[in-house]
């Protein structure tokens, strides 16, 4: 690793730390002004952003991506418009900084307040997801944090163009442009350096595939909030309405298979399998979804004249991120819950049923960040939860879990006011 590269990354972190101290006490008005300017810049920069994205899409790295990953990399006018709207949505959200979480007075007269404050400097490590550049920048900005962005080489030009807009918006709002910085190299050694700067950076959030997240967790001396894979389940209970169950399953699988909240696993109670599964399998096949089935569902669908692919053991815990779903028939609600807790990734799981008692048991016992009753897993999303955007979906238990919005990007500090008290 060259000394120049270490110096470059360290200098970026030092400037980010200095900017974080300014941003921590910036007014809500100033932060919102920067966000409005950024949204306007995105609106007026479509040609330049699409040209940068086209350059990335034409690269050898992009050619090697899976269809799902290439979809995440691709921008168009509609996605850019949505990106600008997500920025404006954050403007409307309350500023979390300074919220009083607790307030009390001790018998000795000390007044103690627990206040929500920014974390400080957050490093975001991500792959071919240019929307993450904006989502993370605006959420960190509104919550008073500086951030350092390190995107994948597949979207380097797109990320560079987007980060330039953020810097311009910050400067126009008279906030430090160094509050959001993009690592200007795709050299892996830069990431290794970044992960060791624990005196300057306070939190690392990796967004991407399992290999990236494991690398970051194994090499970082900075606390990591992991946004792990989404092996999400839909369980169709014995008391499910078949039409509702089919609609939920199709939406969870087909609306955007490349998303981490897409369903990868379908569990069907044996009592409803014959009524539900053939129709839903036809609908999934019509949507070009490959069905990887256990022996019981294979036999049932064969009787209905439907061809399937025999599932391997690995399929039952795989995040396909594609038009593929694994199908199993289970004998009971308890079996479904045990299967999800064993084979899932604690991300997002749903039950479809008219039986409230069964639903309540599922919601209580499935150990995931988000659990659903009669709704698609695709709602696990910061925008859908009213957060305006999200920095990711944490599958950790500390310090945040589920979609991470503004409040999850804060920690707290205690502010104590006295009248000369001394401890005896």
Buried (B, 14 or more C-beta within 10 A) or exposed (E): EEEEBBEBBBEBBBBBBBBBEBBBEBEBEBBBBBBBBBBBBBBEBBEEBBEBBEBBBEBEBBEEBBEBBBBBBBBEEEBBEEBBBBBBBBBEBEBBBEBEEEEEEEEEEEEBBBBBBBBBBBBBBBBBBBBBBBBBBBBBBBBBBBBBBBBBBBBBBBBBBBBBBBBBBBEBBEBBBBBBBBBBBBBEEBBBBBBBBEEBBBBBBBBBBEEBBEBBBEBBEBBBBBBBBBBBBBBBBBBBBBEBBBBBBBBBBBBBBBBBBBBBBBBBBBBBBEEBBBBBBBBBBEEEBBBBBBEBBBEBBEEEEBEBBEBEEEBBBBBBBBBBBBBBBBEBBEBBBBBBBEBBBBBBBBBBBEBEEBBEBBBEBBEBBBBBBBBBBBBBBBBEBEBBBBBBBBBBEEBBBBBBBBBBBBBBEEEEEEEEEEEE
